[in-house]
Amino acid sequence: MCALIESHRAEICALAERHGLRDVRILGSMARRDADEASDVALLVTLPAGRTGLALGALLMDVQDLLDRRVQVVAERSLHPALREQVLEEAKIL
């Protein structure tokens, strides 16, 4: 995992918890450690029953403000079946 994520790990986890999201994982270039200054941050989370997409949007906005980077937040249950296994294998637990 890249230094940017490592240095803000506790804050990102706290933000996710505040919004009721669990199992935060990093995807893409940040997880592969080949991110550069222009790379976005892709987060995969578990969206518990009773939570809505508003929680995903709130986390997205908070993490963008924290990291000053473009962020994507994806709920695990929304992964396309054809990509699910590959995405879950590549995801790194935050």
Backbone as numpy.savetxt, mean C-alpha at the origin, in Angstrom:
# Nx Ny Nz CAx CAy CAz Cx Cy Cz
12.82 -3.84 0.41 11.97 -2.67 0.41 12.86 -1.43 0.41
12.46 -0.40 -0.27 13.31 0.77 -0.43 13.40 1.60 0.86
14.42 2.43 0.93 14.69 3.24 2.13 13.54 4.19 2.45
12.90 4.75 1.44 11.78 5.66 1.67 10.68 4.97 2.46
10.33 3.77 2.08 9.29 3.02 2.76 9.76 2.59 4.15
10.98 2.09 4.23 11.53 1.66 5.52 11.51 2.80 6.53
11.87 3.99 6.11 11.96 5.12 7.04 10.59 5.63 7.49
9.53 5.25 6.79 8.18 5.70 7.14 7.25 4.52 7.46
7.82 3.38 7.69 7.04 2.17 7.92 6.03 2.34 9.06
6.47 2.78 10.21 5.58 2.90 11.38 4.46 3.90 11.11
4.79 5.00 10.44 3.77 6.01 10.15 2.72 5.49 9.17
3.16 4.77 8.15 2.21 4.21 7.18 1.30 3.19 7.85
1.88 2.34 8.68 1.07 1.34 9.40 0.07 2.02 10.33
0.49 3.08 11.01 -0.41 3.81 11.91 -1.55 4.46 11.13
-1.25 5.00 9.96 -2.30 5.60 9.12 -3.29 4.54 8.67
-2.79 3.39 8.26 -3.69 2.31 7.83 -4.59 1.88 8.99
-4.00 1.73 10.15 -4.79 1.33 11.32 -5.85 2.38 11.64
-5.47 3.64 11.55 -6.42 4.72 11.82 -7.64 4.65 10.89
-7.43 4.19 9.68 -8.52 4.07 8.71 -9.17 2.69 8.70
-8.76 1.84 9.63 -9.37 0.53 9.76 -8.91 -0.49 8.74
-7.75 -0.28 8.15 -7.21 -1.18 7.13 -6.13 -2.05 7.75
-5.98 -3.27 7.24 -5.03 -4.23 7.81 -4.12 -4.80 6.73
-3.11 -5.52 7.20 -2.21 -6.29 6.32 -1.64 -5.43 5.19
-1.01 -4.34 5.54 -0.44 -3.43 4.54 0.79 -4.08 3.92
0.80 -4.11 2.59 1.92 -4.66 1.84 2.33 -3.70 0.74
3.58 -3.78 0.36 4.14 -2.93 -0.70 4.22 -3.76 -1.97
3.93 -3.11 -3.08 3.97 -3.76 -4.40 4.92 -3.01 -5.33
5.17 -3.61 -6.46 5.87 -2.94 -7.55 7.32 -2.62 -7.28
7.78 -1.52 -7.85 9.20 -1.16 -7.80 9.69 -0.93 -6.38
8.84 -0.44 -5.50 9.25 -0.24 -4.10 9.54 -1.59 -3.44
8.76 -2.59 -3.74 8.97 -3.93 -3.18 10.19 -4.61 -3.81
10.40 -4.35 -5.09 11.53 -4.98 -5.80 12.85 -4.26 -5.55
12.80 -3.11 -4.93 13.98 -2.27 -4.64 14.59 -1.68 -5.92
13.77 -1.46 -6.95 14.30 -0.80 -8.14 13.57 0.51 -8.42
13.02 1.10 -7.38 12.31 2.38 -7.50 13.31 3.51 -7.69
12.84 4.56 -8.37 13.65 5.77 -8.49 12.83 6.95 -7.96
13.33 8.14 -8.14 12.67 9.34 -7.61 11.28 9.57 -8.18
11.01 9.03 -9.35 9.70 9.23 -10.00 8.72 8.09 -9.72
9.17 7.05 -9.04 8.32 5.88 -8.81 7.19 6.19 -7.84
6.04 5.61 -8.12 4.92 5.75 -7.20 5.01 4.67 -6.13
4.14 4.78 -5.14 4.07 3.81 -4.06 2.77 3.05 -4.20
2.85 1.74 -4.34 1.66 0.91 -4.47 1.49 0.09 -3.20
0.34 0.25 -2.56 0.03 -0.46 -1.32 -1.12 -1.43 -1.56
-1.00 -2.60 -1.01 -2.06 -3.61 -1.03 -2.52 -3.76 0.41
-3.82 -3.68 0.65 -4.35 -3.75 2.01 -5.54 -4.70 2.07
-5.86 -5.10 3.28 -7.08 -5.84 3.53 -8.13 -4.84 3.98
-9.26 -4.85 3.30 -10.38 -3.97 3.63 -11.40 -4.81 4.39
-11.46 -4.67 5.71 -12.37 -5.50 6.51 -13.84 -5.21 6.20
-14.68 -6.17 6.51 -16.12 -5.99 6.35 -16.54 -4.75 7.14
-17.44 -3.99 6.56 -17.91 -2.78 7.22 -17.14 -1.53 6.83
-16.00 -1.70 6.20 -15.22 -0.56 5.71 -15.54 -0.36 4.23
-15.43 0.87 3.79 -15.74 1.17 2.39 -14.49 1.67 1.67
-14.68 1.92 0.41 -13.60 2.49 -0.40 -13.13 3.85 0.09
-13.95 4.51 0.89 -13.53 5.80 1.45 -12.28 5.63 2.32
-12.16 4.51 3.01 -10.98 4.25 3.82 -9.74 4.12 2.93
-9.90 3.50 1.77 -8.78 3.38 0.82 -8.34 4.76 0.34
-9.32 5.60 -0.01 -9.01 6.95 -0.47 -8.36 7.79 0.60
-8.82 7.63 1.84 -8.24 8.39 2.95 -6.79 7.99 3.17
-6.52 6.68 3.12 -5.14 6.22 3.27 -4.28 6.74 2.13
-4.79 6.66 0.93 -4.06 7.16 -0.24 -3.64 8.61 -0.03
-4.58 9.45 0.36 -4.29 10.89 0.54 -3.28 11.11 1.67
-3.45 10.39 2.77 -2.54 10.56 3.90 -1.11 10.12 3.56
-0.98 9.00 2.87 0.36 8.51 2.53 1.00 9.40 1.46
0.21 9.90 0.53 0.76 10.86 -0.45 1.30 12.09 0.25
0.57 12.60 1.21 1.03 13.77 1.97 2.30 13.44 2.75
2.35 12.28 3.35 3.51 11.87 4.14 4.76 11.71 3.29
4.62 11.04 2.15 5.79 10.69 1.33 6.07 11.67 0.21
5.13 12.54 -0.08 5.24 13.46 -1.21 5.50 12.70 -2.51
4.73 11.62 -2.67 4.79 10.77 -3.87 3.38 10.39 -4.27
3.22 10.02 -5.52 1.95 9.48 -5.98 1.78 8.09 -5.35
0.58 7.80 -4.89 0.30 6.54 -4.19 -0.90 5.86 -4.83
-0.86 4.55 -4.86 -2.00 3.72 -5.26 -2.31 2.80 -4.08
-3.58 2.65 -3.77 -4.00 1.73 -2.72 -5.01 0.77 -3.31
-4.74 -0.52 -3.15 -5.60 -1.57 -3.72 -6.04 -2.50 -2.60
-7.33 -2.81 -2.57 -7.84 -3.79 -1.62 -7.58 -5.19 -2.17
-7.08 -6.07 -1.31 -6.76 -7.43 -1.75 -7.96 -8.10 -2.41
-9.14 -7.90 -1.87 -10.32 -8.58 -2.43 -10.70 -8.08 -3.82
-10.12 -6.96 -4.23 -10.44 -6.44 -5.57 -9.45 -6.90 -6.64
-8.46 -7.69 -6.26 -7.48 -8.18 -7.25 -8.17 -9.09 -8.26
-7.82 -8.91 -9.51 -8.36 -9.76 -10.57 -7.87 -11.19 -10.36
-8.74 -12.17 -10.50 -8.34 -13.57 -10.27 -7.12 -14.01 -11.10
-6.99 -13.50 -12.30 -5.87 -13.89 -13.16 -4.53 -13.35 -12.65
-4.57 -12.28 -11.86 -3.34 -11.65 -11.36 -3.11 -11.89 -9.88
-4.12 -12.36 -9.19 -4.09 -12.47 -7.73 -2.87 -13.20 -7.19
-2.61 -14.40 -7.67 -1.51 -15.20 -7.15 -0.17 -14.50 -7.34
0.06 -13.97 -8.53 1.32 -13.29 -8.81 1.51 -12.06 -7.92
0.46 -11.27 -7.77 0.53 -10.05 -6.95 0.83 -10.43 -5.50
0.14 -11.41 -4.98 0.35 -11.82 -3.58 1.74 -12.38 -3.35
2.29 -13.06 -4.34 3.67 -13.59 -4.22 4.69 -12.46 -4.18
4.47 -11.41 -4.95 5.43 -10.31 -5.05 5.29 -9.28 -3.92
4.14 -9.24 -3.26 3.90 -8.25 -2.22 4.81 -8.49 -1.02
5.30 -7.39 -0.46 6.17 -7.44 0.72 5.41 -6.83 1.90
5.37 -7.55 3.00 4.67 -7.07 4.19 5.37 -5.83 4.74
4.56 -4.84 5.04 5.11 -3.62 5.60 5.31 -3.85 7.08
